[in-house]
């Protein structure tokens, strides 16, 4: 998976404190937990722009995850404070790609990088073109 050399302009920062339950027997964040952290960052990205995901769904747009990737760089451990950078990296006719960088507390080291791809579908699961209002929402400044 290619990660952008320059992070997307329309972005958000999510702060996450690692809980004990998110760690594995080796004392590091369990690999699958990063996908939960990415989901929280995506939710914040929308809420900061004035529309939570539940309102997007009420307007008839669902954003299932078609693909998710994560590259682990440096282990994060219990009680670490992580800074998660999230932004829309690519728009296609009926989908979007969101990228994530997980940083340590002082944003000096990237601990992980990831991406999720989301097709736009209606409540019946049929693909739909990215609505202009949704793209404008994601490209707006946080409120």
C-alpha positions as CSV (number, residue, x, y, z in Angstrom):
1,X,0.0,0.0,0.0
2,X,1.4,3.4,-1.0
3,X,1.1,6.1,1.6
4,X,1.2,9.8,0.5
5,X,4.4,11.6,0.8
6,X,2.5,14.8,1.8
7,X,-0.5,14.3,4.1
8,X,-3.9,15.3,2.7
9,X,-4.8,19.0,3.3
10,X,-8.2,18.2,4.8
11,X,-7.3,16.4,8.0
12,X,-8.0,15.8,11.6
13,X,-6.1,14.8,14.7
14,X,-7.5,12.2,17.1
15,X,-5.9,11.7,20.5
16,X,-6.0,8.1,21.9
17,X,-4.8,6.7,25.2
18,X,-3.9,3.0,24.9
19,X,-6.0,0.9,27.4
20,X,-4.7,-2.3,29.0
21,X,-7.4,-4.3,27.1
22,X,-5.9,-3.1,23.8
23,X,-2.6,-4.8,24.4
24,X,-1.5,-8.4,23.7
25,X,0.6,-10.9,25.7
26,X,3.7,-9.1,24.6
27,X,2.5,-5.8,26.2
28,X,2.1,-4.0,22.9
29,X,-1.1,-2.8,21.1
30,X,-2.7,-5.8,19.5
31,X,-2.5,-5.4,15.8
32,X,-6.3,-5.4,15.1
33,X,-6.9,-2.6,17.6
34,X,-5.4,-0.2,15.1
35,X,-8.5,-0.6,12.9
36,X,-10.7,0.4,15.9
37,X,-8.5,3.4,16.4
38,X,-8.8,4.3,12.7
39,X,-12.6,4.1,13.0
40,X,-12.5,6.5,15.9
41,X,-10.3,8.9,14.0
42,X,-12.7,8.8,11.0
43,X,-15.7,9.5,13.2
44,X,-14.0,12.5,14.7
45,X,-13.0,13.7,11.2
46,X,-16.7,13.9,10.3
47,X,-17.9,15.3,13.7
48,X,-15.4,18.1,13.5
49,X,-17.0,19.1,10.2
50,X,-20.4,19.2,11.8
51,X,-21.9,15.9,10.7
52,X,-21.6,12.6,12.6
53,X,-21.7,9.4,10.7
54,X,-25.2,8.7,11.9
55,X,-26.4,11.9,10.1
56,X,-24.5,10.8,6.9
57,X,-26.5,7.5,7.1
58,X,-29.7,9.4,7.6
59,X,-29.0,11.2,4.4
60,X,-28.8,7.8,2.6
61,X,-25.0,7.2,2.4
62,X,-23.3,4.2,4.0
63,X,-19.5,3.9,4.0
64,X,-18.6,0.2,4.5
65,X,-14.9,-0.7,4.6
66,X,-13.8,-2.5,1.4
67,X,-10.2,-2.7,2.3
68,X,-8.1,-1.9,5.3
69,X,-4.3,-1.9,5.7
70,X,-1.9,-1.1,8.4
71,X,1.9,-0.9,8.5
72,X,3.3,-1.2,12.0
73,X,6.5,0.8,12.6
74,X,7.2,1.1,16.3
75,X,5.3,-0.8,19.0
76,X,2.8,1.3,21.1
77,X,2.2,0.1,24.7
78,X,-0.3,0.3,27.5
79,X,-1.0,3.9,28.6
80,X,0.9,5.5,25.6
81,X,-0.8,8.6,24.3
82,X,-1.1,8.3,20.5
83,X,-1.8,11.2,18.1
84,X,-3.7,9.9,15.0
85,X,-3.6,12.0,11.9
86,X,-6.5,11.2,9.5
87,X,-7.4,12.6,6.1
88,X,-9.1,11.8,2.8
89,X,-6.3,11.0,0.3
90,X,-8.3,10.1,-2.7
91,X,-11.7,10.4,-4.3
92,X,-13.0,8.1,-6.9
93,X,-16.4,8.3,-8.6
94,X,-18.1,6.1,-6.0
95,X,-15.5,5.7,-3.2
96,X,-12.9,7.3,-1.1
97,X,-9.6,6.4,0.5
98,X,-8.7,7.6,4.0
99,X,-5.1,7.5,5.3
100,X,-3.9,7.5,8.9
101,X,-0.6,8.2,10.6
102,X,-0.3,7.1,14.2
103,X,2.3,9.2,16.1
104,X,3.7,9.1,19.6
105,X,2.6,11.7,22.1
106,X,4.9,14.5,21.0
107,X,4.6,13.7,17.3
108,X,8.2,12.8,16.8
109,X,7.8,9.2,15.6
110,X,5.3,7.5,13.4
111,X,4.3,4.2,15.1
112,X,1.9,3.0,12.4
113,X,0.5,4.0,9.0
114,X,-2.8,2.8,7.5
115,X,-5.5,3.3,5.0
116,X,-9.2,2.3,4.5
117,X,-11.2,2.3,1.3
118,X,-14.9,3.1,1.5
119,X,-17.4,2.6,-1.3
120,X,-20.4,4.8,-1.2
121,X,-23.6,2.7,-1.1
122,X,-27.3,3.4,-0.5
123,X,-29.2,1.7,2.3
124,X,-29.9,-1.2,-0.1
125,X,-26.1,-1.8,-0.6
126,X,-26.0,-0.5,-4.2
127,X,-23.1,1.7,-5.2
128,X,-23.8,5.4,-5.7
129,X,-21.6,8.3,-6.9
130,X,-20.0,10.4,-4.2
131,X,-22.6,13.1,-3.4
132,X,-21.4,16.7,-3.9
133,X,-22.5,17.6,-0.4
134,X,-20.5,14.7,1.2
135,X,-17.3,15.7,-0.7
136,X,-17.8,19.3,0.3
137,X,-18.3,18.3,3.9
138,X,-15.0,16.3,3.9
139,X,-13.1,19.1,2.2
140,X,-14.4,21.8,4.7
141,X,-12.5,23.2,7.6
142,X,-13.3,21.7,11.0
143,X,-16.0,23.7,12.8
